[in-house]
Amino acid sequence: MHCVLITSAGRRTSLVKSFVDAVHARGGKVLAADMDGLAPSLYFVDRAFEVPPVKEPSYIDKLLQIVSHYKVTTLIPTIDPELLILSENRERFLKQGCTPIISQPNFIRISDDKWLTVQEFAKFGFRVPTSWLPGNANIDKLPDMLFVKPRRGSASQHAYRVLKDKLPHVLALVEDPIIQECIDAPEVTVDAMLDMAGRPIHYVMRKRIKTIGGESVEGVTLDPQPYHKYLMQLLTAIGKMGGIGPVTIQLFLDKEGPILSEINPRFGGGFPLAFAAGARYPEWILDMLEGKKVDPRLGDYEVGLFMTRYYVEIIKDEPMWR
């Protein structure tokens, strides 16, 4: 019987509910873990657990206790800070009979570092933003308009579009920054799935119409045909580099073609739109774990599907924990 544990579940209610529906249909259970007793996703699962912050040394031990006691078979991570530590401890979970749906550590290290991302994918021949580190950048020779963001970070935090003459001031505001060319071109997101051997299974290309805090709140799925060959090459490269399971990709589309911006080896915040368009990733993950063959469905999804989001309140007498 499947028992799925979703970690750092937070506000990912639609993702959690998609797993609940898939797992319950097979007679299993879904658990969720978070440090916040009022995390909304906790109220949609069979059982919720308080865990320490990801950076605490006891984080992995607490998860392993849950896995052992409740016979968890599958672990689904949701946020960037936990990916590497979970991947590095993969064998400890496997020994407990639990399969983490997560990429290999080396690929997570690359995708977590925007400097390494541009360096490594440029080696594969993919276009990436021209980038500099503060220590090796000759400011006088940089373009007039630049983009500064942390080498490691997510949710568009501490990201700044800046004029060159203001660069020193902005660099002082950003921890471990990277400087990149400012690309004036449409940005799109690709939600993708690779199997346990890193073989591309599916993808959905979508445009983020509106974002709040770096998360898509309005979007639309796009026709993939002009970019299908590129996406196949990119996903194949990701698989060779150690990508497994869900991957979220950010691209700029200029007149010469796609420019790879970022990769996050996890479910994206806008995944509910991809799911509605045909990305039945929770079901396919369960199929893979059952040993069933999951045939590639690359580019097979509903185009022109729109998403908009709104807040929904959950009222309780008490939080799960304080």
Salt bridges, closest charged atoms under 4 A:
ASP46 OD2 - HIS24 NE2 2.86
ASP61 OD1 - ARG92 NH2 2.99
ASP80 OD1 - ARG266 NE 2.67
GLU88 OE2 - ARG109 NH2 2.96
ASP112 OD2 - ARG152 NE 3.99
ASP113 OD2 - ARG151 NH2 2.61
ASP113 OD2 - ARG152 NH2 2.99
GLU120 OE2 - LYS123 NZ 3.29
ASP144 OD1 - LYS164 NZ 3.79
ASP176 OD2 - ARG152 NH1 2.77
ASP184 OD1 - ARG161 NH1 3.20
GLU187 OE2 - ARG208 NH2 3.79
ASP191 OD2 - ARG206 NE 2.48
ASP195 OD2 - ARG199 NE 2.97
GLU215 OE2 - ARG309 NH1 3.17
ASP254 OD2 - ARG127 NH2 2.85
GLU256 OE1 - ARG127 NH2 3.88
GLU262 OE2 - LYS149 NZ 3.20
GLU283 OE2 - ARG280 NE 3.49
ASP287 OD1 - ARG26 NH1 2.88
ASP287 OD1 - LYS292 NZ 3.98
GLU290 OE2 - HIS2 NE2 2.67
GLU290 OE2 - ARG26 NH1 2.99
GLU290 OE1 - LYS292 NZ 3.01
ASP295 OD1 - LYS293 NZ 3.63
GLU318 OE1 - ARG322 NH2 2.62
